[in-house]
Structures are given as structure tokens and as C-alpha cells.
Amino acid sequence: MRGRLALETERTLAKPLLDELRAGQRKWSTLNAREKRLLEGAPLVDYLLDQSLALRHADPGGMVEFAEAAKLVADRIHPRRYGRRVLADLRARVWTVLGNAHRVADKHSAAETALSQAATWARRGTGSRALFALIEEVAAVLFSDLRRFPESIAMLDRAIAFHSRRCDVQQTGRALISRGLVTGYAGEPELAVAFLVRGLRFIGSDGSESGLRLPAIHALALNLVEAGHCAAARALIAKNERLYRRGGSLSKLRLHWLQGQDRPRPRRARPSGSRFSRRETWLQESRKGL
């Protein structure tokens, strides 16, 4: 208990400075010695993990580098600072983010090794079910990339059940959307549509998770097309066209691609394009997710 209190106290004291760094109002190079001391330990780990996640679309290599830096910092924290179990939880979280970074960088073997390390540290920790659920959700994305769909789906089903029991609306929505993405990638578009529609009802009701909404809508439209519901897909795209155009060049390319999917085409040309777009959608979504 004292270790958890010490960690949360440090985070509370460092929060104003971390908020300024995250908002770009301050830079690490401008911090004075007192401010850098304020960020020692868990707050510095948090900052480095934030920097890693911020690069998930633009620079997978940089994402890995920041996660590796966070691991080095976490490895140097003495157990007396927070206690062995609380520190084990922190290291498990670092390994989870590192595993996700390796996955985004298409280093699947390294990702699997990192997630195995995350699970090992979590077992040494406080027994946090939320932490185990996080590790499983990242592993589910990796297993989907590796086309290990039964394992991926089983993990996501456990995550959905866990978040539902906790009445965590946003995390339940995220897990449902991931379940829909994996289901569509596995070649079951009708079932994927059902999961994606359920997930979209959960996310964004309070303005949060706005970054997840567009990839989920894109996946829903894609799976509607795959299931033969082109009119519904067309209506969904029209309703959300402004959201696509605000999403940058990649989102605009997706919009143009989707707008052409319900045009007549030779039946033999469809599978390869569909499979590629499902994979592209899933990868992009998973980079947004954690």
C-alpha cells in the first residue's frame, strides 16, 4: 500500500509538468535540474511511454526507441522506492508497450518475447486484473497479425467480459471494436459488423476515444461491403465523410477507396483487394488502440 501511495504521489506532483510536456508547451531540453528530479522514477517512465505511443503512426522505429528507454529507466528503479510488487506492475506495463511497439514495427518475434516478459512481471506484481487484460488485448492484436485467430478471439472475449463486469464503458467499446476487426480479418464480415456496431455505441459518448471512432467506422463500412450491404456502407460513408476529410491524407485515401468498392467489378478481382484492405485497416486501428 505504501509503495502504491508513493508512486501515485510522485505522479500527482509531476502531473502539471507532464501535461505541459505532452501539450508541447515545454521541452525536455528546457527543464531545470529540480524539474528533472521531479520526473524521476515512474513519472519519467510515463513520459517516455507517452512519447512512444505518440509515434505509433509516424515512426515505428522511434516508438520502439522510446519504449526501450522507458524499460531502461524502469530497470534502474530500486525496489525500495515503490515495493517489489508495485514496481513489477510498472515493468509489466513497460514491456507491454514495448511489445506493442515491436508489433507496429512488424517485429513479431520481438513483440511476442516482450509480451511474454510483460506476463512474467505481471505475475510477480499486485495481481491487477486490469494489467493482465491490457497484456492480453495487445497479445490479441499480435496474434491476429500472425493469423492466429482462435487465440486472438479468445483473448478479446475475456477482455470484453472483464471490462463489462467493471462497467468500464470505454474499454468495453474498445475491446468490442477490436473483436469486430479481428472477426472481419478472419473472413466473417456479418459477425464483424455486429461487434463493430456494438462497440461504436460505447465509445465517444463523452467526447473521449475520438481517435478510435474513424478507424472503427472505416472497418464497419469495409465489412458492410464485404457482406454485400453496399447501400448501408454508402450511407455510412456519406454520414461520416466530414470525419474522413478531417482525418488527414491516409483517411482521404481510404474514403476514395471505399467509395469505389460498391461499383461493379470482376468477381475474381475482389478477394486480394479485400484481404489487403482488411489487413491495412486492422493494423492502422491497432496502432491507434494502446
N, C-alpha and C positions, 0 to 999 in steps of 0.2 A: 504493500500500500504506500509506504513512504517513497519507494522508488518511482511509482507512477505519479505521485504528487510532485516529486522533484522534477520529473520530465515535463509534466503539464505546466508547472510554474515557469520553467525556462521558456517553454513555447509561448506562454502568455506574455512574458516580459519582452520577448523578441518579436511578437506579432506586429506591432506598429512598423518596425524597421523592415520586417519581411514583406509587409504589404507595400511599402514604398519601393522595395526592390522588384517585386512582382509587377507593379504598375509602371516600372521604368522611370520612376521619379528619382531613384538613386542607383548608383552603380557600385559594384564591389570595390573597384579601384578607388572610390572616393570615401570609403568608410575609414574612420579613425580607429585607433587601437582599442578604445573602450567599446565601440560598436562591434568590432570583430570578436571581442571576447564575449559579448552578449549573444553572438550567434554560434558559439562553440557548442559541441555536443549535438543533441537531437535537432535544434533549430538549423544548424548548418546542413545536417543530413536532409532535413525537409526542403531547404532551399535548393540543394543540388538535385534532389528528385524532381522538384518543380521544374527546374531548368531542363532536365532530361525529358519530361513529359511534354514540355513546350515545343520540343523539336521533332515530335513524332511524325509530322507531315513533311517537314522541310529537310531534315538532316538525320537520318537513322544512325549514321556513324557518330555524330555528336551526341545523340541520345544515349548511345552505349557509353561514351566517354564520361558524361556527367553521372550516369548511374554507377560506373566504376569508381569515380571519385567519391560518391556517396558511400560506397562499400568500404573504401579505404578509411574514411572518417569514422564510420561505424565500427570498423575493426579496431580502431585505436581508442575507443571509449572504454574506460576501465569499468569492470562490473560493479565496483563500489558506487559509481555515480548514480545508477538507477536500480541496481539489483540485477541479478543474473537473468531472471525471467522476463523482466520488462525490456532489458537490453536484447534478449533473444527475439522478442517480438519485433523490435526495431530492425534487427538484422534480417529477420524473415521478410519484412516489408521491402527492405533494400534489395534483397535477392529476387523478390517478385518483380519489382520494377526493372531490374537488370534483365531478368528472363524475358519480360515483355519487349525490352529494347532489342535484345538479340533476335527475337522473333520478327519484329518490324524490319530489322536489317537482314532478314532471311538467313540467319544463322541458327537453324533449327536445333542442331545438336547442342550448341552452347546454351540455347534457350531451355532445352529440356534439363540440362545439367543444373542451370541456375534455379529452375523451379524445384528440382529435387532438393537442392540446398535450402531453398525457402521453406519447404515442408519439414526438413530436418530441424531448422531453427525454430519453427513454429511449435514443434512437438516439445522443445525444451522451454518454451515460453509459458505464458499465463493461461494457455488453453483457449484463447479468444476464438470463438466460432466465426466471428466476422473476418478474422485474419485467414482462417482456413478457407472460408468461402471465397475470399479475394484470390487466393492462390489457385483454387480450383477453376475460377472463372477465367483467369489468364491461361491456365493449362488447357481449358476447353477451346480457347481460340487457337492455341498452338496445335492441338490435336485435329481441329478442323482443317487447318492449313496442311496438315500431314494426311488428310483424308481418313482419319481415324474417327469416323462419325459416331459410332455407338458410344465410345468413351466420352467424346465431347458432349453428346446429348445427355448422357447420364449425369455428368458434372453440372451442366446447366440446369437440369431438372432439380438437382439437390439445391442449387443456388436459389432457384425460384421459390422452392418450398421454404428455405431458411429465411429469405427476405420477407416472404408473405407472413410467416409466423411472427416476425418482428414488426409487422405493419409498416415496413420501410417502403413507401410508395415509389420513390425514385429508383432505388436499387432493384425493386421487383420489375419495374418497367425496363430498366437496362438489361436485366437478365432475360426477360421475355423477348426483347428485340434481338439479343444475341442468339437466343434459341431459334427465332424465326430465320435469321441469317444462315445459321448452320443447317437448318432444315431445308432451306432453299438451295443451298450449295450441295446438299446431299441428293437433290433431284426430286423434292416433294413440294412443289410450289403452292398447291392448295393449302396444305398444312402450314407452310411458311406464312402465307397470308393471314391465317387465323392468329398465329403467335404475334406477328408484327402489328396487327390491328389492336390486339390486347395490350401490347407494350406501349404503343403510341397513346393509348388512353391514360396511361400512368405518368408519362414524362411531360415535363414542360408546363404543368398546370400552374406552377408558381413562378414561371419565368426561368427556372433552372434547367439544366440539361439542354439548352437551346442548341448547342453544338452537336447533339446526338439526333436531333429531330430530322434534319435534312438527309443524312445517310439512311435513316430508318424509312423515310418516305420514298427515297430512291429505291431501296430494296423492295418496298411494298409494290411500287409501280412495276419494277422488273419482274417480280413473281406473279403479279396480275397478268402481265403479258405472257409469261411462261405458261400460266394456267389457262390461257385463251380468253381472258376477260379484258380485251383491248379497250372497250368503251369505258370501263371503270378506270383503267390505267390512264386513259386520255383525260378523263375528268379530274383525276387526282393530280396529274401534271399541271393542268390548266389552273387548278386551285392554288397550287404551290409554286407557280412559275416565278413569282417575285422572290420567293425564298431561294430558288435556284440561282437567280441572277445576282443576288446579294452574296452568293457563296464563293465567288472567285472563278478563275478560268476553268479549273477542273470541273466545278459544278455546272458551268455553262456547257462544257463538252458533254457531260452526262445528259444534260437536258436535251441537247440536239440529238444525241444518240437515241435516247428514249423516244423522242418524238417521231423517229423513223421506224420504231420497232413494229408498229401495227400496220405498216404498208405491206402489200403483197410481196412475197419473195419465194424463191425456190425452197421447198421443204428441206432439201439436203443441206442448204447453207446455214440453217438455223442453229444446230447443236453447238458447233465450235464457237460461234459468237456468243451464244447464251452462256456456255460454260466459262468463257473468259470474263464476261461481264459479271457473272456471279462471283467469281474469284476476286475481281477488282473491287467490287462493292464490299465484299466481306473484309478484305484487307484494309480498305480505307476506313471502314467502320471500326474495326478492332483497334486501329491506331488512334481513333478518337476516344475509345472507351475507357482506358485506365490511366 
